[in-house]
Amino acid sequence: MLEPGHRRLFLDALRPPEGYSFDLAVGTTYTLDLMALLAVPLAFTFRDAQDRDGRLATDPLALLESARRHAGNIVLFCHGGGTSVPRSRQPALAFLEQSVVTGLPPRVDETQAVFHPKVWALRYVAPDAPTRYRLVCQSRNLTFDASWDTSLVLDGELMEHRVRGFGENRVLADFFGSLPGLACQPVSESQQDIVNRCADELRRVRFQPPDGLGLEKFLSFGLGRANPDFLEPKRRPILVISPFLDGGFLRSVATRRSRSVLISRRESLLTAPRDALSAFTEIYAFKPALELEPEDPDVDLPPLAGLHAKVFVIDDGWNARLVVGSGNSTSAALGSSPRNVEFMVELSGRKSRIGIDALLKPGDGSNAGTFRSLIESFDKADLGTVPEDVDATNLELLL
């Protein structure tokens, strides 16, 4: 699980299955680099759309043609004010203007919330073959950031003749259906049609989880619906990976557990309330910069630096639950009354494969090539920069 040598570029996850072609996509991101968005239609057209650093690696005419061909079938919702515009003029971006919709969640207690999900639903079609959907649930934004992130890819077939949808897909479909209501400006008729079709059909898609895992729940936060509390029961051991922290949420997570493990950025640990961190039995800091040998020596991937992944692991008897997605370990994101809009997915599997010890297990003879090689023990003696009961919350507006 989370093997650092098993890496893929984001655009690889967007490419159509063999024999299929792209039809439509609805995506979400907090921050947006327009040049990264320009790469998305390239993924539907070309196999080698990026160079080793994740930058666009095609000529201007290819960019122009791919944007012209696919922009009208892409709807991307992003947080208002979170868009990065390239310095140099790129004509192909003119086609993508119709693809971007800025959104803001409603204010909660006079506090502006954050539109923070990072999830894509993609529809693929092929002659004489069933329609297929792909769900890509990530911790990364649509930028060229080089941090460590997670990406869950679920493929599924649309059950065309199924009258009723799958119960477990209701949260997923409702999430996508609610997106136009968060827009800062009215969405166009064509954008609404794409979102409506996606939301309606997602109810009837049978998604296949990764081998050996079960798909438990789709989790949507900040849209006014009651969410299952994936952190229960409190007595179960838990592992938390998050770049941003706040004391109130950490205390609620670690309290009354036989074992609690926290992994974060060193700078976040140093500025978190010490009483909240003291509630954890184990704390690890993510190493600031690493370059590992890739799983495939023929694939040249760039070095990654920094932590941006959000992961929760809850041991439950012989099994374990794994929750991945956009939510940081903050009350604004995942608390009892979350303000931010977030999206996550809960999976289940054998503890021997996805449990806490499996994640922290060192490799044979060394830590090389394991997740354990990315982290180092954090000495609680370093705590104390923030007094007890003072909440030095990391602002999620940063990422």
Secondary structure per residue as TSV (DSSP state, phi and psi in degrees):
chain	resnum	aa	ss	phi	psi
A	1	M	-	360.0	136.3
A	2	L	-	52.4	45.1
A	3	E	-	-73.5	121.8
A	4	P	T	-65.6	-22.5
A	5	G	T	-80.0	-13.2
A	6	H	-	-99.0	87.9
A	7	R	-	-124.0	152.3
A	8	R	-	-146.3	149.5
A	9	L	-	-70.8	149.4
A	10	F	G	-55.9	-40.7
A	11	L	G	-65.7	-24.0
A	12	D	G	-60.1	-33.7
A	13	A	G	-73.6	-15.5
A	14	L	T	-93.0	-17.5
A	15	R	S	-65.2	139.5
A	16	P	-	-62.0	150.8
A	17	P	-	-60.7	160.7
A	18	E	T	-55.7	129.0
A	19	G	T	86.7	-5.5
A	20	Y	-	-108.3	162.4
A	21	S	E	-128.5	155.3
A	22	F	E	-68.1	140.5
A	23	D	E	-118.3	-54.8
A	24	L	E	-156.6	162.4
A	25	A	E	-150.5	142.5
A	26	V	E	-125.3	125.4
A	27	G	E	-131.9	165.2
A	28	T	E	-136.9	149.7
A	29	T	E	-156.4	156.4
A	30	Y	S	-83.7	-70.5
A	31	T	S	-93.1	151.8
A	32	L	E	-138.1	125.9
A	33	D	E	-100.2	117.9
A	34	L	H	-61.9	-28.8
A	35	M	H	-69.8	-33.1
A	36	A	H	-67.7	-38.2
A	37	L	H	-62.9	-36.6
A	38	L	H	-61.4	-28.2
A	39	A	H	-73.2	-21.6
A	40	V	H	-61.6	-52.1
A	41	P	H	-62.5	-24.6
A	42	L	H	-63.4	-34.1
A	43	A	H	-63.7	-25.8
A	44	F	T	-84.4	-10.4
A	45	T	T	-116.3	-38.9
A	46	F	-	-123.6	149.9
A	47	R	S	-81.6	-31.5
A	48	D	-	-115.2	72.8
A	49	A	-	-88.5	-14.5
A	50	Q	B	-130.1	152.4
A	51	D	-	-89.9	-171.6
A	52	R	T	-65.0	-22.2
A	53	D	T	-95.2	7.9
A	54	G	S	81.7	7.9
A	55	R	-	-88.0	160.0
A	56	L	B	-62.6	135.5
A	57	A	-	-129.2	40.2
A	58	T	S	-131.6	163.5
A	59	D	-	-77.9	162.2
A	60	P	H	-57.0	-35.9
A	61	L	H	-66.2	-37.0
A	62	A	H	-65.2	-41.3
A	63	L	H	-60.0	-45.8
A	64	L	H	-62.5	-45.1
A	65	E	H	-68.5	-42.7
A	66	S	H	-66.1	-38.8
A	67	A	H	-66.4	-43.3
A	68	R	H	-61.4	-40.4
A	69	R	H	-72.6	-36.5
A	70	H	H	-113.4	-14.2
A	71	A	G	-57.9	-37.1
A	72	G	G	-68.4	-12.4
A	73	N	G	-109.0	12.3
A	74	I	E	-118.6	130.4
A	75	V	E	-124.5	118.7
A	76	L	E	-119.6	121.9
A	77	F	E	-97.5	130.4
A	78	C	E	-135.8	161.8
A	79	H	E	-66.9	134.8
A	80	G	T	-59.7	127.2
A	81	G	T	89.1	2.7
A	82	G	-	-103.5	20.8
A	83	T	E	-100.3	132.6
A	84	S	E	-100.8	123.5
A	85	V	-	-100.3	131.3
A	86	P	-	-64.9	149.0
A	87	R	S	-69.2	-41.9
A	88	S	S	-87.7	147.5
A	89	R	-	-71.4	131.6
A	90	Q	-	-126.6	104.5
A	91	P	T	-55.4	-32.5
A	92	A	T	-64.4	-22.5
A	93	L	H	-65.6	-23.3
A	94	A	H	-59.8	-33.5
A	95	F	H	-70.6	-27.8
A	96	L	H	-88.0	-5.7
A	97	E	G	-57.3	-36.2
A	98	Q	G	-74.1	-8.5
A	99	S	G	-90.5	-22.7
A	100	V	E	-97.9	130.7
A	101	V	E	-125.5	122.6
A	102	T	E	-87.9	144.0
A	103	G	E	-141.1	155.1
A	104	L	-	-140.3	130.9
A	105	P	-	-66.3	160.3
A	106	P	-	-66.6	153.8
A	107	R	-	-67.3	142.9
A	108	V	B	-121.3	118.9
A	109	D	T	53.3	43.1
A	110	E	T	66.2	13.2
A	111	T	B	-108.8	128.4
A	112	Q	-	-72.1	124.8
A	113	A	-	-83.2	176.6
A	114	V	-	-120.1	134.4
A	115	F	B	-87.1	105.1
A	116	H	-	-124.3	2.5
A	117	P	-	-71.9	155.2
A	118	K	-	-135.7	81.8
A	119	V	E	-142.7	143.7
A	120	W	E	-126.1	140.0
A	121	A	E	-117.9	122.7
A	122	L	E	-122.5	136.4
A	123	R	E	-109.6	130.5
A	124	Y	E	-123.5	145.2
A	125	V	E	-130.9	157.4
A	126	A	-	-152.7	148.7
A	127	P	T	-61.1	133.3
A	128	D	T	55.5	35.2
A	129	A	S	-142.0	151.8
A	130	P	-	-65.7	147.1
A	131	T	-	-65.1	140.5
A	132	R	E	-122.5	148.5
A	133	Y	E	-120.5	151.7
A	134	R	E	-129.8	131.3
A	135	L	E	-108.1	124.9
A	136	V	E	-116.7	107.1
A	137	C	E	-106.6	120.8
A	138	Q	E	-128.9	170.8
A	139	S	S	-104.4	-5.7
A	140	R	-	-99.7	149.8
A	141	N	-	-84.6	171.0
A	142	L	B	-86.3	75.1
A	143	T	S	-141.2	-179.5
A	144	F	-	-98.2	24.0
A	145	D	-	-58.1	143.1
A	146	A	-	-107.1	26.6
A	147	S	S	-80.6	164.0
A	148	W	B	-75.1	127.0
A	149	D	-	-133.1	170.9
A	150	T	-	-116.4	152.4
A	151	S	E	-145.4	120.3
A	152	L	E	-105.0	125.5
A	153	V	E	-114.5	121.5
A	154	L	E	-119.7	122.1
A	155	D	E	-101.8	147.2
A	156	G	E	-156.7	160.0
A	157	E	E	-104.1	135.1
A	158	L	E	-74.5	121.8
A	159	M	-	-84.0	84.8
A	160	E	T	-54.0	-40.6
A	161	H	T	-94.9	4.9
A	162	R	-	-77.0	126.2
A	163	V	S	-76.8	-46.8
A	164	R	S	-101.3	148.0
A	165	G	-	-80.1	171.2
A	166	F	-	-78.1	131.3
A	167	G	G	-56.8	-38.4
A	168	E	G	-68.9	-15.0
A	169	N	G	-91.2	-3.3
A	170	R	H	-62.0	-44.9
A	171	V	H	-61.0	-41.7
A	172	L	H	-61.1	-50.3
A	173	A	H	-65.1	-41.2
A	174	D	H	-64.7	-36.2
A	175	F	H	-59.8	-51.5
A	176	F	H	-66.1	-37.7
A	177	G	H	-65.4	-24.1
A	178	S	H	-84.3	-12.8
A	179	L	G	-60.2	-43.6
A	180	P	G	-59.4	-27.7
A	181	G	G	-70.2	-13.1
A	182	L	G	-97.2	-3.4
A	183	A	B	-66.6	142.5
A	184	C	S	-74.6	-22.2
A	185	Q	S	-134.6	156.4
A	186	P	-	-58.7	136.3
A	187	V	-	-77.7	154.6
A	188	S	-	-73.6	164.7
A	189	E	H	-62.5	-39.4
A	190	S	H	-68.3	-38.3
A	191	Q	H	-64.7	-43.0
A	192	Q	H	-62.0	-39.6
A	193	D	H	-62.7	-41.6
A	194	I	H	-64.6	-46.3
A	195	V	H	-63.4	-43.5
A	196	N	H	-61.8	-42.5
A	197	R	H	-65.3	-44.1
A	198	C	H	-61.0	-49.2
A	199	A	H	-62.3	-40.4
A	200	D	H	-67.0	-44.7
A	201	E	H	-76.1	-29.5
A	202	L	H	-59.8	-24.9
A	203	R	T	-64.4	-25.0
A	204	R	T	-114.1	23.6
A	205	V	E	-99.4	128.7
A	206	R	E	-93.9	102.0
A	207	F	E	-82.7	142.7
A	208	Q	E	-103.4	118.5
A	209	P	-	-72.7	167.3
A	210	P	S	-58.2	153.0
A	211	D	T	-52.6	133.0
A	212	G	T	81.7	0.6
A	213	L	-	-120.3	156.0
A	214	G	E	-111.6	142.6
A	215	L	E	-88.7	112.4
A	216	E	E	-93.2	-57.9
A	217	K	E	-150.9	148.9
A	218	F	E	-96.8	135.3
A	219	L	E	-120.6	119.7
A	220	S	E	-116.1	134.7
A	221	F	E	-126.3	147.8
A	222	G	S	84.4	10.2
A	223	L	S	-113.5	20.0
A	224	G	S	86.2	-3.6
A	225	R	S	-95.3	149.1
A	226	A	-	-71.5	128.4
A	227	N	-	-105.1	144.8
A	228	P	-	-58.9	138.8
A	229	D	-	-85.2	96.5
A	230	F	T	-72.6	-9.9
A	231	L	T	-83.8	-7.9
A	232	E	-	-84.3	159.2
A	233	P	S	-76.0	150.1
A	234	K	T	-61.7	-27.2
A	235	R	T	-74.6	-14.3
A	236	R	S	-74.5	143.5
A	237	P	-	-61.0	144.7
A	238	I	E	-138.3	147.0
A	239	L	E	-124.3	133.4
A	240	V	E	-122.9	127.8
A	241	I	E	-117.2	120.7
A	242	S	-	-159.2	135.2
A	243	P	S	-77.3	-26.8
A	244	F	S	-119.8	142.8
A	245	L	B	-138.1	154.5
A	246	D	-	-140.9	149.7
A	247	G	H	-62.1	-42.7
A	248	G	H	-59.7	-44.2
A	249	F	H	-68.6	-41.6
A	250	L	H	-60.7	-42.8
A	251	R	H	-62.2	-41.1
A	252	S	H	-67.2	-29.8
A	253	V	H	-76.1	-44.2
A	254	A	H	-86.0	-20.1
A	255	T	T	-63.6	136.2
A	256	R	T	67.1	23.3
A	257	R	-	-106.1	145.6
A	258	S	S	-70.8	-26.1
A	259	R	-	-151.7	134.7
A	260	S	E	-142.8	128.8
A	261	V	E	-121.8	133.2
A	262	L	E	-123.5	132.4
A	263	I	E	-127.2	124.8
A	264	S	E	-153.1	-178.1
A	265	R	E	-70.8	146.0
A	266	R	H	-60.0	-41.2
A	267	E	H	-64.8	-31.4
A	268	S	H	-73.1	-38.2
A	269	L	H	-65.6	-37.5
A	270	L	H	-70.4	-20.9
A	271	T	T	-109.9	5.8
A	272	A	S	-85.9	152.8
A	273	P	-	-59.0	130.6
A	274	R	H	-66.5	-30.3
A	275	D	H	-68.7	-31.8
A	276	A	H	-69.5	-41.9
A	277	L	H	-70.9	-32.7
A	278	S	H	-64.2	-19.4
A	279	A	T	-72.3	-16.0
A	280	F	-	-88.3	140.7
A	281	T	S	-79.0	-26.6
A	282	E	E	-140.6	138.8
A	283	I	E	-134.0	135.3
A	284	Y	E	-129.1	145.2
A	285	A	E	-105.6	137.7
A	286	F	E	-74.0	133.4
A	287	K	-	-65.8	140.3
A	288	P	S	-66.2	-33.0
A	289	A	E	-154.0	132.9
A	290	L	E	-143.6	148.3
A	291	E	-	-133.0	112.8
A	292	L	-	-108.4	155.8
A	293	E	-	-69.1	130.3
A	294	P	-	-69.9	158.4
A	295	E	S	-63.0	-38.9
A	296	D	S	-106.7	110.6
A	297	P	T	-63.9	-16.8
A	298	D	T	-83.9	-8.4
A	299	V	S	-101.7	119.4
A	300	D	-	-96.3	102.9
A	301	L	-	-109.4	147.1
A	302	P	-	-73.2	154.2
A	303	P	-	-67.1	147.7
A	304	L	E	-111.7	150.4
A	305	A	E	-142.3	136.2
A	306	G	S	88.6	160.6
A	307	L	B	-111.3	129.3
A	308	H	-	-134.5	0.3
A	309	A	-	-73.1	148.6
A	310	K	-	-126.8	114.9
A	311	V	E	-141.8	139.6
A	312	F	E	-125.5	131.9
A	313	V	E	-122.8	125.0
A	314	I	E	-122.2	114.1
A	315	D	E	-72.6	137.3
A	316	D	E	-143.6	85.5
A	317	G	T	67.7	-129.2
A	318	W	T	-79.3	-10.0
A	319	N	E	-111.9	176.6
A	320	A	E	-147.9	154.3
A	321	R	E	-113.6	140.9
A	322	L	E	-124.9	124.6
A	323	V	E	-120.6	124.5
A	324	V	E	-131.8	155.8
A	325	G	E	152.9	-141.7
A	326	S	S	-98.2	-14.9
A	327	G	-	-79.3	123.0
A	328	N	-	-76.9	168.3
A	329	S	B	-83.9	67.8
A	330	T	S	-135.4	154.8
A	331	S	H	-65.9	-33.2
A	332	A	H	-63.4	-31.5
A	333	A	H	-89.0	-49.7
A	334	L	H	-132.3	16.8
A	335	G	S	-72.9	-174.6
A	336	S	S	-65.5	-26.5
A	337	S	S	-131.9	72.9
A	338	P	-	-65.6	141.3
A	339	R	-	-94.1	-40.2
A	340	N	S	-73.9	152.5
A	341	V	B	-88.0	122.0
A	342	E	E	-135.5	161.7
A	343	F	E	-143.1	132.7
A	344	M	E	-142.5	166.5
A	345	V	E	-130.4	136.6
A	346	E	E	-106.5	128.9
A	347	L	E	-119.2	163.9
A	348	S	E	-136.1	156.7
A	349	G	E	-175.0	-178.3
A	350	R	E	-67.8	139.2
A	351	K	H	-60.8	-30.9
A	352	S	H	-65.0	-17.6
A	353	R	H	-105.4	-43.8
A	354	I	H	-121.5	8.7
A	355	G	S	-75.4	179.5
A	356	I	H	-61.1	-48.2
A	357	D	H	-65.7	-33.4
A	358	A	H	-64.8	-37.2
A	359	L	H	-71.8	-37.2
A	360	L	H	-91.1	-0.9
A	361	K	-	-66.2	130.0
A	362	P	-	-74.9	161.9
A	363	G	-	-75.9	171.1
A	364	D	S	-66.5	112.9
A	365	G	S	83.9	-20.0
A	366	S	S	-164.3	175.9
A	367	N	-	-90.3	-3.9
A	368	A	T	-57.0	134.3
A	369	G	T	79.4	10.0
A	370	T	S	-119.1	163.1
A	371	F	G	-62.2	-32.9
A	372	R	G	-58.7	-26.2
A	373	S	G	-72.2	-13.6
A	374	L	G	-89.4	-10.6
A	375	I	E	-126.5	161.9
A	376	E	E	-139.7	149.8
A	377	S	E	-60.5	138.9
A	378	F	-	-102.4	121.8
A	379	D	-	-77.2	119.5
A	380	K	G	-63.7	-13.8
A	381	A	G	-65.8	-19.5
A	382	D	G	-77.7	-11.7
A	383	L	-	-69.5	160.8
A	384	G	-	124.2	-0.9
A	385	T	S	-74.1	-18.0
A	386	V	S	-126.2	129.9
A	387	P	-	-64.4	160.8
A	388	E	T	-62.0	146.1
A	389	D	T	68.0	9.0
A	390	V	-	-104.7	122.3
A	391	D	-	-94.8	102.3
A	392	A	-	-91.6	75.1
A	393	T	-	-69.6	131.8
A	394	N	-	-77.2	126.4
A	395	L	-	-70.4	123.8
A	396	E	G	-72.6	-12.1
A	397	L	G	-63.9	-14.0
A	398	L	G	-70.4	-37.1
A	399	L	-	-141.7	360.0
